[in-house]
Amino acid sequence: MEAFGRQEFLQFLAEGCIVPTVQQGLEQVWQLLLVCLLGRIVCRLGLPAHVKHLCSLAGGIYGLYVFFGLHMVWVIALTLLSFLILFLCRRSSSRGVFLSLAILVYLLMGSLHMIDAETWHKMRGSQMVVAMKAISLAFDLDRGVVSSFPTLPEFLGYICFVGTIIFGPWISFTSYIDAIDGRKMNPAWLGKVALSFGKSQLCLVVSTCIAPFLFPYFIPLYTDGLPRRWLHAYENAVSFHFSNYFVSYLSETTIVMCGAGFSEDKDNLKWDITVARPLNVELPRSMVEVVTSWNQPMSHWLNKYVFKSALKLGTFPAILVTYTASALLHGLSFHLGAVLLSLGFITYVEHVLRKKLAAIFSACILSKRCPNDCPHLNKKAVWVYGINLFFSALSIFHLTYLGSLFDLDADDDKGYMASHTIQKWSELNWASHWVMLGCWIFYWLI
């Protein structure tokens, strides 16, 4: 590839990568999109509610079969197990805790013993969505947010809702019931579907065909040694980021096509669901902003059902519990666990350091943007922008380091081994962890 000239490379990119990638993307999702559209039409027919729930279940099962074949039985098994535990604990006030523990055991057993790791990890997204839905429903029942125990068709229709069962995102039981009621298929709805799907295909092309060749074909930087390893790490990170945006926008497409993902203000209906905010990740204010913008529904779920429940342990323990829960939901793989736990430490150190600096200098340099009426005296000074820009650059540095693990050249099984993680971070001299330690020491010194 390096022997290609610029013109030959662009020709190869168009004919050998972009066109086949888009074709493969369409081939993989067209059946799912069709089932989502049929489910949307069914919800508009005025059928009895239990029929709509059963149709939602049937669509979800078909979607699972298209993507996973007979291995879908493991997703169905988790769904039925969740309902059984909820039913047995229906008179308890701790259904959320019991179900969370049972799902955790199931996911750990699946990762370690049930089937081969490669097949299990292919279903990781669907398993995670099922787990998040079931746990949120259990906690909502405990808290009275959901007033009555759902019927079996309601539960199965919600968990296997075809608009979310494959790519996500998580939605609450209340949002699912609103979607089943069926809103009008107006131009705004169609526009949101088309826009999200177009963005998903663009992100797929960037992830597959552009990011891996970012240096030197698109940005003419020629280096060797350690700088080259950092540039390659940045390519890996960008490719991984855009693969996440592809899934995020595709999940927006499927959920809106099924009739969910809207907000209502009086008679004004807006199809405004946002799963990821790429600009806040690629040009972040802070790592805290990266985490919340990576997958907003999941961030909301973790904050509502994990972080706030664990906050009685203290802020730092609650953060560790939250990132540990996220790692377990994503599946038992060393590299994901290492990235998520590292993120937990990085975001905490950054948060407390910037909070301390903001108090000392009375400046708007917190991890999150200050409201207009904040009490800080220094809001728009040049040095305030400079400090925020420094932390933005530091966030990109951390993202490059963490994203170096997601190497497209690595074997599928290798990415789940500790040796791969240690090798990749050793090549970058464990730089992000050392910087995090330095920031933590600086925080305690001031």
Secondary structure as a PSIPRED ss2 file (coil, helix, strand):
# PSIPRED VFORMAT (PSIPRED V4.0)

   1 M C   1.000  0.000  0.000
   2 E C   1.000  0.000  0.000
   3 A C   1.000  0.000  0.000
   4 F C   1.000  0.000  0.000
   5 G C   1.000  0.000  0.000
   6 R H   0.000  1.000  0.000
   7 Q H   0.000  1.000  0.000
   8 E H   0.000  1.000  0.000
   9 F H   0.000  1.000  0.000
  10 L H   0.000  1.000  0.000
  11 Q H   0.000  1.000  0.000
  12 F H   0.000  1.000  0.000
  13 L H   0.000  1.000  0.000
  14 A H   0.000  1.000  0.000
  15 E H   0.000  1.000  0.000
  16 G H   0.000  1.000  0.000
  17 C H   0.000  1.000  0.000
  18 I H   0.000  1.000  0.000
  19 V H   0.000  1.000  0.000
  20 P H   0.000  1.000  0.000
  21 T H   0.000  1.000  0.000
  22 V H   0.000  1.000  0.000
  23 Q H   0.000  1.000  0.000
  24 Q H   0.000  1.000  0.000
  25 G H   0.000  1.000  0.000
  26 L H   0.000  1.000  0.000
  27 E H   0.000  1.000  0.000
  28 Q H   0.000  1.000  0.000
  29 V H   0.000  1.000  0.000
  30 W H   0.000  1.000  0.000
  31 Q H   0.000  1.000  0.000
  32 L H   0.000  1.000  0.000
  33 L H   0.000  1.000  0.000
  34 L H   0.000  1.000  0.000
  35 V H   0.000  1.000  0.000
  36 C H   0.000  1.000  0.000
  37 L H   0.000  1.000  0.000
  38 L H   0.000  1.000  0.000
  39 G H   0.000  1.000  0.000
  40 R H   0.000  1.000  0.000
  41 I H   0.000  1.000  0.000
  42 V H   0.000  1.000  0.000
  43 C H   0.000  1.000  0.000
  44 R C   1.000  0.000  0.000
  45 L C   1.000  0.000  0.000
  46 G C   1.000  0.000  0.000
  47 L C   1.000  0.000  0.000
  48 P C   1.000  0.000  0.000
  49 A H   0.000  1.000  0.000
  50 H H   0.000  1.000  0.000
  51 V H   0.000  1.000  0.000
  52 K H   0.000  1.000  0.000
  53 H H   0.000  1.000  0.000
  54 L H   0.000  1.000  0.000
  55 C H   0.000  1.000  0.000
  56 S H   0.000  1.000  0.000
  57 L H   0.000  1.000  0.000
  58 A H   0.000  1.000  0.000
  59 G H   0.000  1.000  0.000
  60 G H   0.000  1.000  0.000
  61 I H   0.000  1.000  0.000
  62 Y H   0.000  1.000  0.000
  63 G H   0.000  1.000  0.000
  64 L H   0.000  1.000  0.000
  65 Y H   0.000  1.000  0.000
  66 V H   0.000  1.000  0.000
  67 F H   0.000  1.000  0.000
  68 F H   0.000  1.000  0.000
  69 G H   0.000  1.000  0.000
  70 L H   0.000  1.000  0.000
  71 H H   0.000  1.000  0.000
  72 M H   0.000  1.000  0.000
  73 V H   0.000  1.000  0.000
  74 W H   0.000  1.000  0.000
  75 V H   0.000  1.000  0.000
  76 I H   0.000  1.000  0.000
  77 A H   0.000  1.000  0.000
  78 L H   0.000  1.000  0.000
  79 T H   0.000  1.000  0.000
  80 L H   0.000  1.000  0.000
  81 L H   0.000  1.000  0.000
  82 S H   0.000  1.000  0.000
  83 F H   0.000  1.000  0.000
  84 L H   0.000  1.000  0.000
  85 I H   0.000  1.000  0.000
  86 L H   0.000  1.000  0.000
  87 F H   0.000  1.000  0.000
  88 L H   0.000  1.000  0.000
  89 C C   1.000  0.000  0.000
  90 R C   1.000  0.000  0.000
  91 R C   1.000  0.000  0.000
  92 S C   1.000  0.000  0.000
  93 S C   1.000  0.000  0.000
  94 S C   1.000  0.000  0.000
  95 R H   0.000  1.000  0.000
  96 G H   0.000  1.000  0.000
  97 V H   0.000  1.000  0.000
  98 F H   0.000  1.000  0.000
  99 L H   0.000  1.000  0.000
 100 S H   0.000  1.000  0.000
 101 L H   0.000  1.000  0.000
 102 A H   0.000  1.000  0.000
 103 I H   0.000  1.000  0.000
 104 L H   0.000  1.000  0.000
 105 V H   0.000  1.000  0.000
 106 Y H   0.000  1.000  0.000
 107 L H   0.000  1.000  0.000
 108 L H   0.000  1.000  0.000
 109 M H   0.000  1.000  0.000
 110 G H   0.000  1.000  0.000
 111 S H   0.000  1.000  0.000
 112 L H   0.000  1.000  0.000
 113 H H   0.000  1.000  0.000
 114 M H   0.000  1.000  0.000
 115 I C   1.000  0.000  0.000
 116 D C   1.000  0.000  0.000
 117 A H   0.000  1.000  0.000
 118 E H   0.000  1.000  0.000
 119 T H   0.000  1.000  0.000
 120 W H   0.000  1.000  0.000
 121 H H   0.000  1.000  0.000
 122 K H   0.000  1.000  0.000
 123 M C   1.000  0.000  0.000
 124 R H   0.000  1.000  0.000
 125 G H   0.000  1.000  0.000
 126 S H   0.000  1.000  0.000
 127 Q H   0.000  1.000  0.000
 128 M H   0.000  1.000  0.000
 129 V H   0.000  1.000  0.000
 130 V H   0.000  1.000  0.000
 131 A H   0.000  1.000  0.000
 132 M H   0.000  1.000  0.000
 133 K H   0.000  1.000  0.000
 134 A H   0.000  1.000  0.000
 135 I H   0.000  1.000  0.000
 136 S H   0.000  1.000  0.000
 137 L H   0.000  1.000  0.000
 138 A H   0.000  1.000  0.000
 139 F H   0.000  1.000  0.000
 140 D H   0.000  1.000  0.000
 141 L H   0.000  1.000  0.000
 142 D H   0.000  1.000  0.000
 143 R H   0.000  1.000  0.000
 144 G C   1.000  0.000  0.000
 145 V C   1.000  0.000  0.000
 146 V C   1.000  0.000  0.000
 147 S C   1.000  0.000  0.000
 148 S C   1.000  0.000  0.000
 149 F C   1.000  0.000  0.000
 150 P C   1.000  0.000  0.000
 151 T C   1.000  0.000  0.000
 152 L H   0.000  1.000  0.000
 153 P H   0.000  1.000  0.000
 154 E H   0.000  1.000  0.000
 155 F H   0.000  1.000  0.000
 156 L H   0.000  1.000  0.000
 157 G H   0.000  1.000  0.000
 158 Y H   0.000  1.000  0.000
 159 I H   0.000  1.000  0.000
 160 C C   1.000  0.000  0.000
 161 F C   1.000  0.000  0.000
 162 V C   1.000  0.000  0.000
 163 G C   1.000  0.000  0.000
 164 T C   1.000  0.000  0.000
 165 I C   1.000  0.000  0.000
 166 I C   1.000  0.000  0.000
 167 F C   1.000  0.000  0.000
 168 G C   1.000  0.000  0.000
 169 P C   1.000  0.000  0.000
 170 W C   1.000  0.000  0.000
 171 I C   1.000  0.000  0.000
 172 S C   1.000  0.000  0.000
 173 F H   0.000  1.000  0.000
 174 T H   0.000  1.000  0.000
 175 S H   0.000  1.000  0.000
 176 Y H   0.000  1.000  0.000
 177 I H   0.000  1.000  0.000
 178 D H   0.000  1.000  0.000
 179 A H   0.000  1.000  0.000
 180 I H   0.000  1.000  0.000
 181 D H   0.000  1.000  0.000
 182 G C   1.000  0.000  0.000
 183 R C   1.000  0.000  0.000
 184 K C   1.000  0.000  0.000
 185 M C   1.000  0.000  0.000
 186 N C   1.000  0.000  0.000
 187 P H   0.000  1.000  0.000
 188 A H   0.000  1.000  0.000
 189 W H   0.000  1.000  0.000
 190 L H   0.000  1.000  0.000
 191 G H   0.000  1.000  0.000
 192 K H   0.000  1.000  0.000
 193 V H   0.000  1.000  0.000
 194 A H   0.000  1.000  0.000
 195 L H   0.000  1.000  0.000
 196 S H   0.000  1.000  0.000
 197 F H   0.000  1.000  0.000
 198 G H   0.000  1.000  0.000
 199 K H   0.000  1.000  0.000
 200 S H   0.000  1.000  0.000
 201 Q H   0.000  1.000  0.000
 202 L H   0.000  1.000  0.000
 203 C H   0.000  1.000  0.000
 204 L H   0.000  1.000  0.000
 205 V H   0.000  1.000  0.000
 206 V H   0.000  1.000  0.000
 207 S H   0.000  1.000  0.000
 208 T H   0.000  1.000  0.000
 209 C H   0.000  1.000  0.000
 210 I H   0.000  1.000  0.000
 211 A H   0.000  1.000  0.000
 212 P H   0.000  1.000  0.000
 213 F H   0.000  1.000  0.000
 214 L H   0.000  1.000  0.000
 215 F H   0.000  1.000  0.000
 216 P H   0.000  1.000  0.000
 217 Y H   0.000  1.000  0.000
 218 F H   0.000  1.000  0.000
 219 I C   1.000  0.000  0.000
 220 P C   1.000  0.000  0.000
 221 L C   1.000  0.000  0.000
 222 Y C   1.000  0.000  0.000
 223 T C   1.000  0.000  0.000
 224 D C   1.000  0.000  0.000
 225 G C   1.000  0.000  0.000
 226 L H   0.000  1.000  0.000
 227 P H   0.000  1.000  0.000
 228 R H   0.000  1.000  0.000
 229 R H   0.000  1.000  0.000
 230 W H   0.000  1.000  0.000
 231 L H   0.000  1.000  0.000
 232 H H   0.000  1.000  0.000
 233 A H   0.000  1.000  0.000
 234 Y H   0.000  1.000  0.000
 235 E H   0.000  1.000  0.000
 236 N H   0.000  1.000  0.000
 237 A H   0.000  1.000  0.000
 238 V H   0.000  1.000  0.000
 239 S H   0.000  1.000  0.000
 240 F H   0.000  1.000  0.000
 241 H H   0.000  1.000  0.000
 242 F H   0.000  1.000  0.000
 243 S H   0.000  1.000  0.000
 244 N H   0.000  1.000  0.000
 245 Y H   0.000  1.000  0.000
 246 F H   0.000  1.000  0.000
 247 V H   0.000  1.000  0.000
 248 S H   0.000  1.000  0.000
 249 Y H   0.000  1.000  0.000
 250 L H   0.000  1.000  0.000
 251 S H   0.000  1.000  0.000
 252 E H   0.000  1.000  0.000
 253 T H   0.000  1.000  0.000
 254 T H   0.000  1.000  0.000
 255 I H   0.000  1.000  0.000
 256 V H   0.000  1.000  0.000
 257 M H   0.000  1.000  0.000
 258 C C   1.000  0.000  0.000
 259 G C   1.000  0.000  0.000
 260 A C   1.000  0.000  0.000
 261 G C   1.000  0.000  0.000
 262 F C   1.000  0.000  0.000
 263 S E   0.000  0.000  1.000
 264 E E   0.000  0.000  1.000
 265 D E   0.000  0.000  1.000
 266 K C   1.000  0.000  0.000
 267 D C   1.000  0.000  0.000
 268 N E   0.000  0.000  1.000
 269 L E   0.000  0.000  1.000
 270 K E   0.000  0.000  1.000
 271 W C   1.000  0.000  0.000
 272 D C   1.000  0.000  0.000
 273 I C   1.000  0.000  0.000
 274 T C   1.000  0.000  0.000
 275 V C   1.000  0.000  0.000
 276 A C   1.000  0.000  0.000
 277 R C   1.000  0.000  0.000
 278 P H   0.000  1.000  0.000
 279 L H   0.000  1.000  0.000
 280 N H   0.000  1.000  0.000
 281 V H   0.000  1.000  0.000
 282 E H   0.000  1.000  0.000
 283 L C   1.000  0.000  0.000
 284 P C   1.000  0.000  0.000
 285 R C   1.000  0.000  0.000
 286 S C   1.000  0.000  0.000
 287 M H   0.000  1.000  0.000
 288 V H   0.000  1.000  0.000
 289 E H   0.000  1.000  0.000
 290 V H   0.000  1.000  0.000
 291 V H   0.000  1.000  0.000
 292 T H   0.000  1.000  0.000
 293 S H   0.000  1.000  0.000
 294 W H   0.000  1.000  0.000
 295 N C   1.000  0.000  0.000
 296 Q H   0.000  1.000  0.000
 297 P H   0.000  1.000  0.000
 298 M H   0.000  1.000  0.000
 299 S H   0.000  1.000  0.000
 300 H H   0.000  1.000  0.000
 301 W H   0.000  1.000  0.000
 302 L H   0.000  1.000  0.000
 303 N H   0.000  1.000  0.000
 304 K H   0.000  1.000  0.000
 305 Y H   0.000  1.000  0.000
 306 V H   0.000  1.000  0.000
 307 F H   0.000  1.000  0.000
 308 K H   0.000  1.000  0.000
 309 S H   0.000  1.000  0.000
 310 A H   0.000  1.000  0.000
 311 L H   0.000  1.000  0.000
 312 K H   0.000  1.000  0.000
 313 L H   0.000  1.000  0.000
 314 G C   1.000  0.000  0.000
 315 T H   0.000  1.000  0.000
 316 F H   0.000  1.000  0.000
 317 P H   0.000  1.000  0.000
 318 A H   0.000  1.000  0.000
 319 I H   0.000  1.000  0.000
 320 L H   0.000  1.000  0.000
 321 V H   0.000  1.000  0.000
 322 T H   0.000  1.000  0.000
 323 Y H   0.000  1.000  0.000
 324 T H   0.000  1.000  0.000
 325 A H   0.000  1.000  0.000
 326 S H   0.000  1.000  0.000
 327 A H   0.000  1.000  0.000
 328 L H   0.000  1.000  0.000
 329 L H   0.000  1.000  0.000
 330 H H   0.000  1.000  0.000
 331 G C   1.000  0.000  0.000
 332 L C   1.000  0.000  0.000
 333 S C   1.000  0.000  0.000
 334 F H   0.000  1.000  0.000
 335 H H   0.000  1.000  0.000
 336 L H   0.000  1.000  0.000
 337 G H   0.000  1.000  0.000
 338 A H   0.000  1.000  0.000
 339 V H   0.000  1.000  0.000
 340 L H   0.000  1.000  0.000
 341 L H   0.000  1.000  0.000
 342 S H   0.000  1.000  0.000
 343 L H   0.000  1.000  0.000
 344 G H   0.000  1.000  0.000
 345 F H   0.000  1.000  0.000
 346 I H   0.000  1.000  0.000
 347 T H   0.000  1.000  0.000
 348 Y H   0.000  1.000  0.000
 349 V H   0.000  1.000  0.000
 350 E H   0.000  1.000  0.000
 351 H H   0.000  1.000  0.000
 352 V H   0.000  1.000  0.000
 353 L H   0.000  1.000  0.000
 354 R H   0.000  1.000  0.000
 355 K H   0.000  1.000  0.000
 356 K H   0.000  1.000  0.000
 357 L H   0.000  1.000  0.000
 358 A H   0.000  1.000  0.000
 359 A H   0.000  1.000  0.000
 360 I H   0.000  1.000  0.000
 361 F H   0.000  1.000  0.000
 362 S C   1.000  0.000  0.000
 363 A E   0.000  0.000  1.000
 364 C C   1.000  0.000  0.000
 365 I C   1.000  0.000  0.000
 366 L C   1.000  0.000  0.000
 367 S C   1.000  0.000  0.000
 368 K C   1.000  0.000  0.000
 369 R C   1.000  0.000  0.000
 370 C C   1.000  0.000  0.000
 371 P C   1.000  0.000  0.000
 372 N C   1.000  0.000  0.000
 373 D C   1.000  0.000  0.000
 374 C C   1.000  0.000  0.000
 375 P C   1.000  0.000  0.000
 376 H C   1.000  0.000  0.000
 377 L C   1.000  0.000  0.000
 378 N E   0.000  0.000  1.000
 379 K C   1.000  0.000  0.000
 380 K C   1.000  0.000  0.000
 381 A C   1.000  0.000  0.000
 382 V H   0.000  1.000  0.000
 383 W H   0.000  1.000  0.000
 384 V H   0.000  1.000  0.000
 385 Y H   0.000  1.000  0.000
 386 G H   0.000  1.000  0.000
 387 I H   0.000  1.000  0.000
 388 N H   0.000  1.000  0.000
 389 L H   0.000  1.000  0.000
 390 F H   0.000  1.000  0.000
 391 F H   0.000  1.000  0.000
 392 S H   0.000  1.000  0.000
 393 A H   0.000  1.000  0.000
 394 L H   0.000  1.000  0.000
 395 S H   0.000  1.000  0.000
 396 I H   0.000  1.000  0.000
 397 F H   0.000  1.000  0.000
 398 H H   0.000  1.000  0.000
 399 L H   0.000  1.000  0.000
 400 T H   0.000  1.000  0.000
 401 Y H   0.000  1.000  0.000
 402 L H   0.000  1.000  0.000
 403 G H   0.000  1.000  0.000
 404 S C   1.000  0.000  0.000
 405 L C   1.000  0.000  0.000
 406 F C   1.000  0.000  0.000
 407 D C   1.000  0.000  0.000
 408 L C   1.000  0.000  0.000
 409 D C   1.000  0.000  0.000
 410 A C   1.000  0.000  0.000
 411 D C   1.000  0.000  0.000
 412 D C   1.000  0.000  0.000
 413 D C   1.000  0.000  0.000
 414 K H   0.000  1.000  0.000
 415 G H   0.000  1.000  0.000
 416 Y H   0.000  1.000  0.000
 417 M C   1.000  0.000  0.000
 418 A H   0.000  1.000  0.000
 419 S H   0.000  1.000  0.000
 420 H H   0.000  1.000  0.000
 421 T H   0.000  1.000  0.000
 422 I H   0.000  1.000  0.000
 423 Q H   0.000  1.000  0.000
 424 K H   0.000  1.000  0.000
 425 W H   0.000  1.000  0.000
 426 S H   0.000  1.000  0.000
 427 E H   0.000  1.000  0.000
 428 L C   1.000  0.000  0.000
 429 N C   1.000  0.000  0.000
 430 W C   1.000  0.000  0.000
 431 A H   0.000  1.000  0.000
 432 S H   0.000  1.000  0.000
 433 H H   0.000  1.000  0.000
 434 W H   0.000  1.000  0.000
 435 V H   0.000  1.000  0.000
 436 M H   0.000  1.000  0.000
 437 L H   0.000  1.000  0.000
 438 G H   0.000  1.000  0.000
 439 C H   0.000  1.000  0.000
 440 W H   0.000  1.000  0.000
 441 I H   0.000  1.000  0.000
 442 F H   0.000  1.000  0.000
 443 Y H   0.000  1.000  0.000
 444 W H   0.000  1.000  0.000
 445 L H   0.000  1.000  0.000
 446 I C   1.000  0.000  0.000
